[in-house]
């Protein structure tokens, strides 16, 4: 047989479309050509495959070899096609039995010695293989380093290998001891990697606001002088978020797998991303010639913490406006388009003025009103409109600094209340309060007569937009859920309103 056909997967954003690797041997001058819109990494497979076959003791056919990666209009990148190309050459030249190859999909980069090196996107490829409806289910052969990651997809048949020789032995003698063994996932014991809220002294209002934000999935802006504890609070916030569902865990792991960042130890842990102020717009939302996820997608189902948010370029911050609303980011390039999930909670921190000490008890601030206004206007109005809770984190009195935290609640107790409130939301509407649309807000966020008058008065006095009006209702609904109340009472609404302080009032 001079033709062999194997199956593999490409990556296109979060999708992993099927690729047929067709290898044909023909008479003529010896050559090795790869077609099917390969990029430089794929074209270099010729040299890796040739060296790996020879160093593993196989014969490289002195014939005209053509490897076609179909469909031809789908861009192919990375070295994951090394393994199926090598196996295709062996099957087409009769050095490897090819009867069982159609029961498997293959991916793996080859070293010159025939070792299998890890690849990006193994989880996304396995997930796509399981959802595929193109005939009989297939097993997946890939490098040993990617086995635990790929096996997170339920019911997937994963057969890891260390070398090309192990894969060949599996097909040469499928019933012998040399055959590959199906991999069983080794899920880690999930423990909280985040510091404890019990370490935080004082800051009762900020702690309460973060609890409300965690219960309903709301965004938070903390404004206060340097050293007040904003970063300390933010680093503890992921520990009180509701536990991740299986679907959320798979989505988050798949995004990290696309960048090669995923580790099995991170399974079911909320991601926490804290990019530096010098990050570009592309670093935040993703991009590149081959679109890759950015920080907002790597924070999917977790927390994106922007410390000193006023120091970010305003144009960079404004790219967050659309994903904060939709939970998705679409990246378009001339030849490629990709869509990545970006449903994250934004926790931002900033100083109230350029020197940071506006309103401080020390009276150290010497910033002019004009300088303060320019500094605070680095955050655009539409971006502030999308931040549900805007709170002040004041400096602690000196008398508290030398004391141990007294009666400070630990992360576990706060997380228990948050989980209970989130469970009420799932039972009532099947989603977090933050994700309610306008119709669902009218259904689930009903107010008493006194509450309606209070909210309308606040909207007129504070010049709120319709978006702010609905966001206050969502926050009030979360406060009511924490209190195990089926109705939004006036105290719940009043608390939600006082979390919408504009920067000029802090």
SEKOLDO-145636 format. One record per residue (C-alpha): x, y, z. Coordinates in steps of 0.5 Angstrom, whole numbers, padded with zeros to 4 digits, always signed. Layout:
// residues N
XYZ;...
END
This chain:
// residues 506
+0000+0000+0000;+0003+0007-0002;-0002+0011+0001;-0004+0012+0009;-0009+0016+0012;-0009+0018+0019;-0013+0023+0024;-0011+0029+0028;-0013+0036+0030;-0011+0043+0029;-0013+0049+0033;-0017+0055+0031;-0019+0059+0037;-0022+0054+0042;-0024+0050+0037;-0020+0043+0035;-0022+0042+0028;-0021+0035+0025;-0015+0034+0020;-0014+0028+0016;-0006+0027+0015;-0005+0023+0008;+0001+0020+0006;+0003+0018-0001;+0009+0015-0003;+0010+0015-0011;+0016+0014-0016;+0021+0019-0018;+0027+0023-0015;+0027+0022-0007;+0023+0028-0004;+0019+0030+0002;+0013+0035+0001;+0008+0037+0006;+0002+0041+0003;-0005+0043+0006;-0003+0051+0009;+0003+0049+0013;+0006+0054+0017;+0014+0054+0018;+0014+0049+0024;+0010+0044+0020;+0014+0045+0014;+0020+0043+0019;+0017+0037+0021;+0021+0034+0015;+0027+0034+0018;+0025+0032+0025;+0021+0026+0022;+0027+0024+0018;+0032+0024+0023;+0027+0020+0028;+0025+0015+0024;+0033+0013+0022;+0035+0014+0029;+0029+0009+0031;+0032+0004+0026;+0027+0005+0021;+0028+0006+0013;+0026+0013+0010;+0024+0011+0004;+0028+0014-0002;+0021+0015-0006;+0017+0022-0007;+0014+0023-0001;+0008+0027+0000;+0004+0029+0006;-0003+0033+0005;-0006+0036+0011;-0013+0036+0010;-0018+0041+0009;-0013+0045+0005;-0016+0052+0007;-0015+0051+0015;-0008+0054+0017;-0004+0048+0021;+0001+0050+0026;+0006+0047+0031;+0009+0041+0031;+0004+0036+0033;+0003+0033+0026;+0010+0030+0027;+0007+0023+0030;+0002+0022+0025;+0006+0024+0019;+0012+0019+0021;+0007+0014+0022;+0004+0015+0016;+0010+0014+0012;+0011+0007+0016;+0004+0005+0014;+0005+0007+0007;+0012+0004+0006;+0009-0003+0009;+0014-0002+0015;+0008-0002+0020;+0001-0005+0020;-0004+0000+0018;-0011-0004+0019;-0012-0001+0026;-0010+0006+0025;-0017+0009+0023;-0019+0007+0030;-0014+0013+0033;-0013+0020+0033;-0005+0022+0034;-0001+0028+0036;+0006+0029+0038;+0012+0033+0037;+0018+0028+0035;+0025+0030+0038;+0031+0027+0033;+0032+0021+0037;+0024+0019+0037;+0022+0022+0044;+0015+0025+0044;+0015+0032+0047;+0009+0035+0050;+0004+0039+0045;-0001+0045+0046;-0008+0044+0046;-0009+0037+0048;-0015+0038+0053;-0018+0042+0047;-0017+0037+0042;-0019+0031+0046;-0025+0035+0048;-0027+0036+0041;-0025+0029+0039;-0031+0027+0044;-0036+0031+0041;-0035+0029+0034;-0040+0025+0031;-0037+0023+0025;-0037+0015+0026;-0034+0011+0031;-0031+0014+0037;-0023+0014+0037;-0018+0013+0042;-0012+0019+0042;-0005+0017+0042;-0001+0023+0045;+0006+0024+0049;+0006+0022+0056;+0007+0029+0059;+0000+0031+0056;-0004+0025+0059;-0006+0027+0065;-0009+0034+0062;-0013+0030+0056;-0016+0025+0061;-0019+0030+0064;-0025+0030+0059;-0030+0024+0061;-0030+0018+0058;-0024+0019+0053;-0019+0014+0051;-0012+0016+0052;-0006+0012+0050;+0000+0016+0052;+0007+0014+0050;+0014+0016+0051;+0017+0015+0044;+0015+0013+0037;+0018+0006+0038;+0013+0005+0043;+0007+0007+0039;+0010+0003+0033;+0010-0003+0038;+0003-0002+0040;+0000-0003+0033;+0006-0009+0031;+0003-0013+0037;-0003-0010+0040;-0004-0016+0045;+0003-0016+0048;+0006-0013+0054;+0009-0008+0049;+0002-0005+0047;+0000+0002+0050;-0004+0002+0056;-0010+0006+0057;-0009+0012+0062;-0013+0013+0068;-0013+0020+0070;-0010+0022+0077;-0014+0028+0080;-0011+0032+0085;-0014+0033+0092;-0016+0040+0091;-0014+0045+0096;-0014+0053+0097;-0008+0056+0094;-0010+0063+0097;-0008+0066+0103;-0013+0067+0109;-0018+0073+0110;-0016+0072+0117;-0010+0075+0116;-0013+0082+0114;-0014+0087+0120;-0020+0092+0120;-0023+0094+0113;-0030+0091+0115;-0033+0095+0109;-0028+0092+0104;-0029+0085+0106;-0037+0086+0106;-0036+0088+0099;-0032+0083+0097;-0037+0078+0100;-0042+0081+0096;-0038+0081+0090;-0036+0074+0090;-0044+0071+0092;-0046+0075+0085;-0040+0075+0081;-0040+0083+0081;-0034+0087+0079;-0030+0091+0084;-0026+0098+0084;-0022+0099+0091;-0020+0106+0092;-0015+0108+0097;-0008+0110+0099;-0002+0106+0099;-0001+0101+0104;-0008+0100+0106;-0009+0093+0104;-0012+0093+0097;-0007+0088+0094;-0008+0084+0100;-0015+0083+0100;-0015+0082+0092;-0010+0076+0093;-0015+0073+0098;-0021+0074+0094;-0021+0068+0089;-0021+0063+0096;-0028+0065+0097;-0031+0064+0090;-0036+0059+0089;-0033+0052+0087;-0032+0051+0080;-0037+0046+0076;-0034+0041+0072;-0036+0045+0066;-0033+0051+0068;-0026+0047+0070;-0026+0044+0063;-0027+0051+0060;-0022+0054+0064;-0017+0048+0063;-0018+0048+0056;-0016+0056+0055;-0009+0055+0059;-0008+0048+0055;-0008+0053+0049;-0002+0057+0052;+0001+0051+0054;+0000+0053+0062;-0004+0048+0064;-0002+0044+0070;-0006+0038+0073;-0005+0041+0080;-0009+0047+0078;-0016+0043+0076;-0022+0046+0079;-0018+0052+0082;-0020+0059+0080;-0015+0063+0076;-0012+0069+0079;-0009+0074+0074;-0005+0080+0075;-0002+0083+0069;+0003+0089+0070;+0001+0096+0068;+0005+0096+0062;+0001+0091+0059;-0001+0092+0052;-0008+0091+0049;-0006+0085+0046;-0003+0082+0052;-0010+0083+0055;-0015+0081+0050;-0010+0076+0046;-0008+0077+0039;-0002+0075+0034;-0002+0072+0027;-0004+0066+0030;-0009+0068+0035;-0008+0066+0042;-0012+0068+0049;-0010+0074+0053;-0010+0075+0060;-0018+0076+0060;-0019+0069+0057;-0013+0066+0062;-0018+0069+0068;-0024+0066+0065;-0028+0063+0071;-0023+0067+0075;-0021+0073+0077;-0017+0079+0073;-0014+0084+0078;-0011+0090+0075;-0007+0094+0081;-0006+0101+0080;-0011+0101+0074;-0010+0108+0073;-0003+0107+0071;-0005+0103+0065;-0006+0106+0058;-0013+0109+0058;-0014+0105+0051;-0012+0099+0054;-0017+0099+0059;-0023+0101+0054;-0022+0094+0051;-0024+0091+0057;-0031+0094+0056;-0034+0089+0051;-0032+0083+0054;-0034+0085+0061;-0041+0085+0058;-0041+0079+0053;-0036+0074+0057;-0033+0073+0050;-0027+0076+0046;-0027+0076+0038;-0020+0077+0035;-0020+0078+0028;-0014+0078+0023;-0014+0078+0016;-0013+0071+0015;-0016+0068+0021;-0021+0069+0026;-0022+0066+0033;-0027+0067+0039;-0025+0066+0046;-0029+0066+0053;-0027+0071+0058;-0032+0071+0063;-0028+0074+0069;-0029+0078+0075;-0025+0084+0075;-0022+0087+0081;-0019+0093+0081;-0015+0098+0085;-0012+0105+0085;-0010+0111+0089;-0015+0117+0089;-0010+0122+0087;-0003+0122+0084;+0001+0122+0090;-0004+0117+0093;-0006+0121+0100;-0012+0125+0098;-0016+0125+0104;-0011+0121+0108;-0011+0123+0116;-0004+0125+0115;-0006+0131+0111;+0000+0129+0106;-0003+0130+0100;-0001+0137+0096;-0005+0135+0089;-0009+0140+0086;-0016+0139+0084;-0014+0139+0077;-0009+0134+0078;-0014+0130+0082;-0019+0130+0077;-0014+0129+0071;-0012+0122+0075;-0019+0120+0076;-0021+0121+0069;-0016+0116+0066;-0022+0111+0068;-0027+0112+0062;-0034+0113+0064;-0037+0107+0060;-0031+0103+0064;-0033+0105+0071;-0041+0104+0069;-0039+0097+0068;-0036+0096+0075;-0041+0094+0080;-0038+0096+0087;-0034+0102+0088;-0031+0102+0095;-0026+0106+0099;-0021+0102+0103;-0018+0107+0108;-0011+0107+0111;-0011+0103+0118;-0010+0107+0125;-0003+0106+0127;-0006+0103+0134;-0009+0097+0130;-0002+0096+0126;+0002+0092+0132;-0004+0088+0134;-0006+0081+0131;-0013+0081+0127;-0018+0080+0133;-0025+0076+0131;-0023+0077+0123;-0027+0071+0119;-0023+0066+0116;-0024+0065+0108;-0027+0058+0110;-0033+0062+0113;-0034+0067+0108;-0034+0062+0103;-0039+0058+0106;-0044+0064+0106;-0042+0065+0099;-0043+0058+0097;-0050+0058+0100;-0052+0065+0097;-0050+0062+0090;-0054+0056+0091;-0060+0060+0092;-0058+0063+0085;-0057+0057+0081;-0064+0054+0084;-0068+0060+0082;-0065+0062+0076;-0059+0057+0074;-0054+0063+0073;-0050+0068+0078;-0054+0075+0079;-0049+0078+0075;-0051+0075+0068;-0058+0076+0069;-0061+0080+0063;-0066+0085+0063;-0072+0081+0063;-0070+0076+0068;-0068+0082+0073;-0075+0084+0072;-0077+0077+0074;-0072+0076+0080;-0071+0083+0082;-0077+0086+0084;-0078+0091+0089;-0083+0094+0094;-0086+0101+0093;-0081+0104+0098;-0075+0101+0095;-0077+0103+0088;-0078+0110+0090;-0071+0110+0094;-0068+0107+0087;-0071+0112+0083;-0069+0118+0087;-0062+0115+0087;-0062+0115+0080;-0064+0122+0079;-0060+0125+0084;-0053+0121+0082;-0055+0121+0074;-0054+0114+0073;-0055+0111+0066;-0060+0105+0065;-0054+0100+0066;-0052+0103+0073;-0059+0102+0075;-0060+0095+0073;-0053+0093+0076;-0055+0096+0082;-0061+0091+0082;-0056+0085+0081;-0052+0087+0087;-0058+0088+0091;-0061+0081+0089;-0054+0078+0091;-0054+0082+0098;-0061+0079+0099;-0059+0072+0097;-0053+0073+0103;-0059+0074+0107;-0063+0069+0105;-0069+0073+0103;-0073+0072+0097;-0075+0079+0096;-0070+0085+0096;-0072+0089+0102;-0070+0097+0103;-0064+0095+0107;-0061+0091+0101;-0062+0096+0096;-0059+0102+0101;-0053+0098+0101;-0052+0096+0094;-0053+0104+0093;-0048+0106+0097;-0043+0101+0094;-0044+0106+0087;-0040+0112+0090;-0036+0115+0084;-0029+0117+0085;-0030+0124+0086;-0034+0122+0092;-0028+0118+0095;
END
